[in-house]
């Protein structure tokens, strides 16, 4: 996810940052996609992934809401 905060990337680009095979990376990206944490778009044979910033923003906002002082 940290890699995708800067730019969209294809699986082969992401693989260069990890000691994992492409199918494993694709599997993890698919889980994140199903959770709507990442988005994908296809260009030719490549699938490019990007962070779903709206989902992340909403999640962080909800999380931080747990720490607000309750109104009396």
N, CA, C and O atoms as a GROMACS GRO file, in nm:
protein
  288
    1UNK      N    1   0.082  -0.119   0.000
    1UNK     CA    2   0.000   0.000   0.000
    1UNK      C    3   0.087   0.125   0.000
    1UNK      O    4   0.053   0.225  -0.064
    2UNK      N    5   0.197   0.121   0.071
    2UNK     CA    6   0.285   0.238   0.078
    2UNK      C    7   0.337   0.274  -0.061
    2UNK      O    8   0.346   0.392  -0.095
    3UNK      N    9   0.372   0.175  -0.141
    3UNK     CA   10   0.420   0.202  -0.278
    3UNK      C   11   0.314   0.273  -0.360
    3UNK      O   12   0.346   0.360  -0.442
    4UNK      N   13   0.189   0.236  -0.340
    4UNK     CA   14   0.081   0.291  -0.421
    4UNK      C   15   0.038   0.430  -0.378
    4UNK      O   16  -0.045   0.493  -0.444
    5UNK      N   17   0.092   0.480  -0.268
    5UNK     CA   18   0.057   0.617  -0.227
    5UNK      C   19   0.120   0.719  -0.320
    5UNK      O   20   0.072   0.831  -0.331
    6UNK      N   21   0.227   0.681  -0.387
    6UNK     CA   22   0.300   0.775  -0.474
    6UNK      C   23   0.251   0.772  -0.618
    6UNK      O   24   0.240   0.876  -0.682
    7UNK      N   25   0.223   0.654  -0.668
    7UNK     CA   26   0.184   0.640  -0.809
    7UNK      C   27   0.117   0.505  -0.830
    7UNK      O   28   0.129   0.415  -0.746
    8UNK      N   29   0.048   0.491  -0.942
    8UNK     CA   30  -0.008   0.360  -0.973
    8UNK      C   31   0.106   0.272  -1.026
    8UNK      O   32   0.203   0.321  -1.083
    9UNK      N   33   0.090   0.143  -1.007
    9UNK     CA   34   0.195   0.049  -1.047
    9UNK      C   35   0.132  -0.079  -1.098
    9UNK      O   36   0.022  -0.116  -1.059
   10UNK      N   37   0.205  -0.146  -1.187
   10UNK     CA   38   0.163  -0.279  -1.231
   10UNK      C   39   0.231  -0.383  -1.141
   10UNK      O   40   0.326  -0.353  -1.069
   11UNK      N   41   0.181  -0.504  -1.148
   11UNK     CA   42   0.230  -0.611  -1.060
   11UNK      C   43   0.380  -0.633  -1.077
   11UNK      O   44   0.452  -0.652  -0.978
   12UNK      N   45   0.429  -0.630  -1.199
   12UNK     CA   46   0.571  -0.654  -1.221
   12UNK      C   47   0.657  -0.546  -1.155
   12UNK      O   48   0.766  -0.574  -1.105
   13UNK      N   49   0.609  -0.422  -1.154
   13UNK     CA   50   0.682  -0.314  -1.085
   13UNK      C   51   0.681  -0.336  -0.935
   13UNK      O   52   0.782  -0.316  -0.868
   14UNK      N   53   0.568  -0.378  -0.882
   14UNK     CA   54   0.556  -0.402  -0.737
   14UNK      C   55   0.646  -0.519  -0.696
   14UNK      O   56   0.706  -0.516  -0.588
   15UNK      N   57   0.655  -0.621  -0.780
   15UNK     CA   58   0.736  -0.738  -0.749
   15UNK      C   59   0.883  -0.704  -0.726
   15UNK      O   60   0.951  -0.773  -0.650
   16UNK      N   61   0.932  -0.600  -0.791
   16UNK     CA   62   1.073  -0.565  -0.776
   16UNK      C   63   1.106  -0.516  -0.635
   16UNK      O   64   1.223  -0.510  -0.597
   17UNK      N   65   1.005  -0.481  -0.557
   17UNK     CA   66   1.025  -0.430  -0.422
   17UNK      C   67   1.013  -0.538  -0.315
   17UNK      O   68   1.036  -0.512  -0.197
   18UNK      N   69   0.976  -0.660  -0.354
   18UNK     CA   70   0.952  -0.767  -0.258
   18UNK      C   71   1.020  -0.896  -0.302
   18UNK      O   72   1.049  -0.916  -0.420
   19UNK      N   73   1.045  -0.980  -0.207
   19UNK     CA   74   1.100  -1.112  -0.235
   19UNK      C   75   0.984  -1.212  -0.244
   19UNK      O   76   0.979  -1.310  -0.170
   20UNK      N   77   0.892  -1.183  -0.336
   20UNK     CA   78   0.774  -1.267  -0.358
   20UNK      C   79   0.754  -1.286  -0.507
   20UNK      O   80   0.797  -1.204  -0.588
   21UNK      N   81   0.687  -1.393  -0.542
   21UNK     CA   82   0.655  -1.420  -0.682
   21UNK      C   83   0.531  -1.341  -0.724
   21UNK      O   84   0.450  -1.301  -0.641
   22UNK      N   85   0.519  -1.320  -0.854
   22UNK     CA   86   0.408  -1.242  -0.910
   22UNK      C   87   0.271  -1.296  -0.870
   22UNK      O   88   0.184  -1.215  -0.835
   23UNK      N   89   0.247  -1.428  -0.872
   23UNK     CA   90   0.113  -1.476  -0.833
   23UNK      C   91   0.076  -1.439  -0.688
   23UNK      O   92  -0.040  -1.410  -0.660
   24UNK      N   93   0.173  -1.440  -0.599
   24UNK     CA   94   0.147  -1.403  -0.460
   24UNK      C   95   0.111  -1.256  -0.448
   24UNK      O   96   0.018  -1.220  -0.376
   25UNK      N   97   0.184  -1.171  -0.519
   25UNK     CA   98   0.156  -1.027  -0.518
   25UNK      C   99   0.017  -1.003  -0.577
   25UNK      O  100  -0.061  -0.926  -0.521
   26UNK      N  101  -0.014  -1.069  -0.687
   26UNK     CA  102  -0.146  -1.054  -0.750
   26UNK      C  103  -0.257  -1.097  -0.655
   26UNK      O  104  -0.361  -1.032  -0.648
   27UNK      N  105  -0.234  -1.204  -0.583
   27UNK     CA  106  -0.334  -1.253  -0.486
   27UNK      C  107  -0.359  -1.148  -0.378
   27UNK      O  108  -0.474  -1.119  -0.345
   28UNK      N  109  -0.253  -1.091  -0.323
   28UNK     CA  110  -0.268  -0.989  -0.219
   28UNK      C  111  -0.337  -0.864  -0.274
   28UNK      O  112  -0.422  -0.805  -0.207
   29UNK      N  113  -0.301  -0.824  -0.396
   29UNK     CA  114  -0.366  -0.708  -0.457
   29UNK      C  115  -0.514  -0.735  -0.480
   29UNK      O  116  -0.596  -0.644  -0.465
   30UNK      N  117  -0.549  -0.857  -0.516
   30UNK     CA  118  -0.689  -0.892  -0.537
   30UNK      C  119  -0.768  -0.882  -0.406
   30UNK      O  120  -0.883  -0.837  -0.406
   31UNK      N  121  -0.707  -0.922  -0.295
   31UNK     CA  122  -0.772  -0.909  -0.165
   31UNK      C  123  -0.796  -0.761  -0.134
   31UNK      O  124  -0.905  -0.723  -0.090
   32UNK      N  125  -0.695  -0.677  -0.157
   32UNK     CA  126  -0.709  -0.533  -0.134
   32UNK      C  127  -0.812  -0.472  -0.228
   32UNK      O  128  -0.885  -0.380  -0.190
   33UNK      N  129  -0.818  -0.522  -0.350
   33UNK     CA  130  -0.918  -0.472  -0.446
   33UNK      C  131  -1.059  -0.510  -0.401
   33UNK      O  132  -1.150  -0.427  -0.408
   34UNK      N  133  -1.078  -0.632  -0.356
   34UNK     CA  134  -1.209  -0.677  -0.309
   34UNK      C  135  -1.254  -0.598  -0.186
   34UNK      O  136  -1.374  -0.580  -0.164
   35UNK      N  137  -1.159  -0.552  -0.107
   35UNK     CA  138  -1.188  -0.469   0.010
   35UNK      C  139  -1.201  -0.321  -0.027
   35UNK      O  140  -1.223  -0.237   0.060
   36UNK      N  141  -1.188  -0.291  -0.155
   36UNK     CA  142  -1.196  -0.156  -0.210
   36UNK      C  143  -1.087  -0.062  -0.157
   36UNK      O  144  -1.106   0.059  -0.154
   37UNK      N  145  -0.975  -0.119  -0.116
   37UNK     CA  146  -0.861  -0.041  -0.069
   37UNK      C  147  -0.776   0.004  -0.187
   37UNK      O  148  -0.716   0.111  -0.185
   38UNK      N  149  -0.770  -0.080  -0.291
   38UNK     CA  150  -0.701  -0.042  -0.414
   38UNK      C  151  -0.798  -0.051  -0.531
   38UNK      O  152  -0.899  -0.121  -0.526
   39UNK      N  153  -0.765   0.022  -0.636
   39UNK     CA  154  -0.840   0.019  -0.761
   39UNK      C  155  -0.749  -0.037  -0.869
   39UNK      O  156  -0.626  -0.035  -0.855
   40UNK      N  157  -0.809  -0.085  -0.975
   40UNK     CA  158  -0.728  -0.136  -1.085
   40UNK      C  159  -0.784  -0.087  -1.218
   40UNK      O  160  -0.903  -0.059  -1.231
   41UNK      N  161  -0.694  -0.078  -1.314
   41UNK     CA  162  -0.734  -0.048  -1.451
   41UNK      C  163  -0.642  -0.128  -1.543
   41UNK      O  164  -0.523  -0.146  -1.515
   42UNK      N  165  -0.699  -0.175  -1.652
   42UNK     CA  166  -0.623  -0.257  -1.745
   42UNK      C  167  -0.579  -0.171  -1.864
   42UNK      O  168  -0.656  -0.093  -1.919
   43UNK      N  169  -0.454  -0.189  -1.899
   43UNK     CA  170  -0.397  -0.121  -2.017
   43UNK      C  171  -0.320  -0.227  -2.095
   43UNK      O  172  -0.210  -0.267  -2.055
   44UNK      N  173  -0.378  -0.271  -2.205
   44UNK     CA  174  -0.318  -0.383  -2.278
   44UNK      C  175  -0.322  -0.508  -2.193
   44UNK      O  176  -0.428  -0.547  -2.144
   45UNK      N  177  -0.206  -0.571  -2.176
   45UNK     CA  178  -0.198  -0.691  -2.092
   45UNK      C  179  -0.170  -0.660  -1.946
   45UNK      O  180  -0.185  -0.746  -1.860
   46UNK      N  181  -0.130  -0.536  -1.919
   46UNK     CA  182  -0.094  -0.497  -1.782
   46UNK      C  183  -0.215  -0.446  -1.704
   46UNK      O  184  -0.303  -0.379  -1.760
   47UNK      N  185  -0.218  -0.478  -1.575
   47UNK     CA  186  -0.318  -0.422  -1.485
   47UNK      C  187  -0.244  -0.328  -1.391
   47UNK      O  188  -0.145  -0.367  -1.328
   48UNK      N  189  -0.290  -0.206  -1.384
   48UNK     CA  190  -0.229  -0.105  -1.298
   48UNK      C  191  -0.314  -0.084  -1.174
   48UNK      O  192  -0.436  -0.073  -1.182
   49UNK      N  193  -0.247  -0.080  -1.061
   49UNK     CA  194  -0.315  -0.065  -0.932
   49UNK      C  195  -0.283   0.071  -0.872
   49UNK      O  196  -0.171   0.122  -0.885
   50UNK      N  197  -0.383   0.128  -0.806
   50UNK     CA  198  -0.364   0.254  -0.735
   50UNK      C  199  -0.441   0.247  -0.605
   50UNK      O  200  -0.535   0.169  -0.590
   51UNK      N  201  -0.400   0.328  -0.511
   51UNK     CA  202  -0.465   0.333  -0.381
   51UNK      C  203  -0.598   0.405  -0.395
   51UNK      O  204  -0.607   0.509  -0.459
   52UNK      N  205  -0.702   0.349  -0.335
   52UNK     CA  206  -0.833   0.413  -0.332
   52UNK      C  207  -0.831   0.514  -0.217
   52UNK      O  208  -0.865   0.480  -0.104
   53UNK      N  209  -0.791   0.636  -0.248
   53UNK     CA  210  -0.769   0.736  -0.144
   53UNK      C  211  -0.897   0.773  -0.071
   53UNK      O  212  -0.892   0.810   0.046
   54UNK      N  213  -1.012   0.763  -0.137
   54UNK     CA  214  -1.139   0.792  -0.069
   54UNK      C  215  -1.164   0.689   0.040
   54UNK      O  216  -1.204   0.724   0.151
   55UNK      N  217  -1.140   0.563   0.010
   55UNK     CA  218  -1.159   0.456   0.109
   55UNK      C  219  -1.064   0.476   0.227
   55UNK      O  220  -1.106   0.464   0.342
   56UNK      N  221  -0.940   0.506   0.200
   56UNK     CA  222  -0.840   0.526   0.305
   56UNK      C  223  -0.877   0.646   0.390
   56UNK      O  224  -0.869   0.641   0.513
   57UNK      N  225  -0.918   0.754   0.326
   57UNK     CA  226  -0.957   0.875   0.398
   57UNK      C  227  -1.077   0.849   0.489
   57UNK      O  228  -1.077   0.889   0.605
   58UNK      N  229  -1.177   0.781   0.436
   58UNK     CA  230  -1.296   0.749   0.516
   58UNK      C  231  -1.260   0.660   0.634
   58UNK      O  232  -1.308   0.681   0.746
   59UNK      N  233  -1.176   0.561   0.609
   59UNK     CA  234  -1.135   0.469   0.714
   59UNK      C  235  -1.059   0.542   0.825
   59UNK      O  236  -1.084   0.522   0.943
   60UNK      N  237  -0.966   0.627   0.785
   60UNK     CA  238  -0.887   0.702   0.884
   60UNK      C  239  -0.974   0.798   0.961
   60UNK      O  240  -0.957   0.816   1.082
   61UNK      N  241  -1.068   0.860   0.893
   61UNK     CA  242  -1.159   0.953   0.959
   61UNK      C  243  -1.245   0.880   1.062
   61UNK      O  244  -1.262   0.928   1.174
   62UNK      N  245  -1.298   0.765   1.024
   62UNK     CA  246  -1.378   0.684   1.117
   62UNK      C  247  -1.293   0.640   1.236
   62UNK      O  248  -1.338   0.644   1.350
   63UNK      N  249  -1.171   0.599   1.209
   63UNK     CA  250  -1.081   0.554   1.314
   63UNK      C  251  -1.051   0.667   1.412
   63UNK      O  252  -1.057   0.649   1.534
   64UNK      N  253  -1.017   0.784   1.358
   64UNK     CA  254  -0.984   0.898   1.444
   64UNK      C  255  -1.105   0.945   1.523
   64UNK      O  256  -1.091   1.000   1.632
   65UNK      N  257  -1.224   0.923   1.469
   65UNK     CA  258  -1.348   0.957   1.540
   65UNK      C  259  -1.361   0.883   1.671
   65UNK      O  260  -1.429   0.929   1.763
   66UNK      N  261  -1.296   0.770   1.681
   66UNK     CA  262  -1.300   0.692   1.805
   66UNK      C  263  -1.225   0.760   1.919
   66UNK      O  264  -1.243   0.725   2.036
   67UNK      N  265  -1.141   0.857   1.884
   67UNK     CA  266  -1.059   0.922   1.985
   67UNK      C  267  -1.106   1.063   2.021
   67UNK      O  268  -1.046   1.130   2.105
   68UNK      N  269  -1.213   1.107   1.956
   68UNK     CA  270  -1.267   1.239   1.989
   68UNK      C  271  -1.327   1.236   2.128
   68UNK      O  272  -1.378   1.134   2.174
   69UNK      N  273  -1.319   1.351   2.193
   69UNK     CA  274  -1.385   1.362   2.322
   69UNK      C  275  -1.536   1.365   2.298
   69UNK      O  276  -1.586   1.430   2.206
   70UNK      N  277  -1.604   1.294   2.381
   70UNK     CA  278  -1.750   1.288   2.368
   70UNK      C  279  -1.809   1.419   2.421
   70UNK      O  280  -1.767   1.471   2.524
   71UNK      N  281  -1.909   1.470   2.346
   71UNK     CA  282  -1.976   1.591   2.389
   71UNK      C  283  -2.066   1.561   2.508
   71UNK      O  284  -2.128   1.455   2.515
   72UNK      N  285  -2.071   1.656   2.601
   72UNK     CA  286  -2.153   1.635   2.720
   72UNK      C  287  -2.290   1.694   2.703
   72UNK      O  288  -2.373   1.686   2.795
   0.00000   0.00000   0.00000
